[in-house]
Amino acid sequence: MEARDLRVSDAEREHVGQLLQRAVGQGMLSLGEFTERMDTALASKTRGELNSVLADLPGMQIAEEHRPSPKPFADPTPQPTPRRVVQEHWGHGGGTPDTVRGSMSTITRKGPWNVPRRLNVVTRLSSVTLDFTQAVMVSQVVDIHVDDYCSSVTLILPTEATADVNGAEAVAGTVTNKVRTGPPYGPLHVVLTGKVRFGSLTVKHPFGSSFRKIFG
């Protein structure tokens, strides 16, 4: 079996993602090109598919420790071509969702900002803070769909709010929920879906809220 036909691991995909981030920092890739290549890298099954995203980038190659040795009894059965699935319909609300969009930016929503029933968060290499503690809601349940690469996304919810993060997938990243889960019984219930790639998504209460509940 040729080296290009060997299967790749999650560690190799993560390593290539780091190389692509470096290429963006050096001006060799635009953010659009970075997104396309990251999608290819994350969906790759073989060494040939993974190497294709680095082929035209000078000085960018997979480190020796991430190069697998040929397996003497590799499965010769051809694997199906991975398909990118785009979720067209999701959540509880209707209509077209609003979008928070950022590329290499710092984005903050706080104070009495208007929150729709459905919200898209599309971010690349950004820092995003959505503070719902004084926000104006049109619905008790808010659906948030995250499409992120290499960003830090923080949601700050009111003390009695709840969140469901089971629909949010982390790919070489983290999804952390620090608030109560369960059915929507408080002033706000957030339902999160989507992907966080090489970044972080955190749902929490305002700083000090736990102390105020104890001593209030």
N, C-alpha and C positions, 0 to 999 in steps of 0.2 A: 504493500500500500504506500502511495506517495505521501510526503509530508503534508501537502496541501489538503489531503482528504482526512487527516486526523481530526478527531473531535476536540473542541475547546472547552475550557472550564469557566466558571464564573470569575475566578481570580484573573484569568487572562482577559476576559471582557472588561473587568474593572481596570486592569493595567492599561489597556488600550484607551479606555475613557480618560484616564489621567494624561496619556500622551496627547489626546485630542484637545484637552483643556490647555496643555502647554502650547500647542500649535495656535490656539486662539490668542493666548497671551503674547505670542511672538508675531502676531499679525499674518500668519500663514492661512488662517481660515476665518471666514465671516461667521457670525452667529447662526445664520441660516445653514451654512455648510456644516457647521458643528452639529446642529440638530439632526440633519440628514444622516451624517456619518455615525452619530451615536445610536440612532435607530437601527442602522445596519449592524453595528457592533453588538448591540444588545440582542438582536435576533439571530446572530451568526451561530452556526452549528459546527463549521469546519474551519481549519486554519486558513484555507484559501479565502473564504468569505471574510474572516476577521482581518487578514492582511490587506485586503482590498482597500480598506479605509485609510491605510497608512502609505500606500504605494507611491503617491506623488509628493510626500512630505519629506524633504531632506533631513536626515539625522534622526528621524522618528522610526524606531523599530522595536519589536517586542524584545524585552530583556531576556538573557539566556535562561534565567531561572524559571521563566514562564513558558519555555519551549518544551512541550512534552516529547517523550521518546516514543518511537513507533511501537505499537502493540502487536505482538506476533499473532494474536487470534482476534483481531478487530472484526466487528460485525460488518460483513459486506453488504448488508441490506441497505438500499438507498433510502435516505430520510426525506420526508416531505418538505417542500419549501415552506419556511415559516411565513405566515401572513400577518400583516399588521391589522389589528381589529380596532376600528374607530367606533366608539360608543356614541350613537346619535341621540338616543332617548334615555334619560335617567332622572331620578329624583321624584319629588312629590308635586312640584309646581308645574305650571304650564307656561307657554310663551317662550320668547327668546331670552336666554340668560345674558346678564351684563358681564363684562370681562374686565378683570384687572390684569394688565399686561406690562411686563418690564424686561429689559435686556441690559445687564450690567448696571442696574439702577438700585436706588433705595426708595421703597414705596411704603407710605404710611396712610392708613385710614383710621381716624379717631374722632372723638367728639360726636355731634349729632349728624353723622352721615347716613344717607339713605341706603338701606340694604334690601336688595330684591329677593324674591323667592328662590331664584337660582343665580349662582355666581360662578363664573369661570376664573381661575387663577392660572395664567400662562406666563411663566417666568423662566429666564435664562441668566444664570450667574448674578442673581439679585438678592437683596435683603428686603423681605416683605413683612409688615406688621399690620394686621387687621384687628382693630380694637372695637369690640361690640358692646362695651359696657354702657355707652351713652348713645348707641346707634338707634336710628329710627327704622323699625321693622314693619313690613307689611304682612308678614306671616310668622306664626310661631315656629314653624319648621323652615330652615334654610338649607338648601342643597348647594354644596361647594364642590366643584370638580377641579382638581389640580393637575396641571400638565407642566412639570418642572424639571429642569436640568441644573444641578449644581447651585441651588439657591437655599436660603434659610427663610422658611415661611413660618410665621408665628401668628396664631389666632388667640386673642384674649377674650374670654367669655365672661358674662356676669356670674356672680357667685352661685345663683340657683340654676344656671343653665346646664344642659347635658349635651353630650356629643357621641356620635357613632362613627368610628374611624375604621371599621372593618372593611370598607370598600376602598381604602387608600393603600396602594402597594408601594413598598420601598424597594428600589433596585440599587444595591450598593449605597443605600442611604438609611435614614431612620424616620419612623413615624411614632411620635410619643403623645399619649393622651393622659393629661394630668387632672381631668375633670370627671365628674360622675357620668356613667353611661346609663343606658336604659331607655324606656319610652319617654316621649316628650310630655313632661308634667310640669315644667317650670316655664319661665317667660321666653325661653329660647332653646331650641334643639337643633344642633348642626349635624348634618349628614355629609360625610366626606367620602369622595370617590376619586379615582385617578391614580397617577404615578408620580413618585418622587425619585428622581434618578441622580445619584451622587450628591444628594442634598439632605435637608432635614425639614420635617414638618412637626410642629409642636402646638398642641392645644392646651391652654392653661387658664387659670383664673388670674385676676390682677395680683400684683405683688402685695403681700401682707394680708390678703383676704382671709386666709386660714386663721391668722392671729386675731383678726377682728371678730370672726365667728366665735372663737374661744373666749375672748375677753370682752366682747361687745355686750 
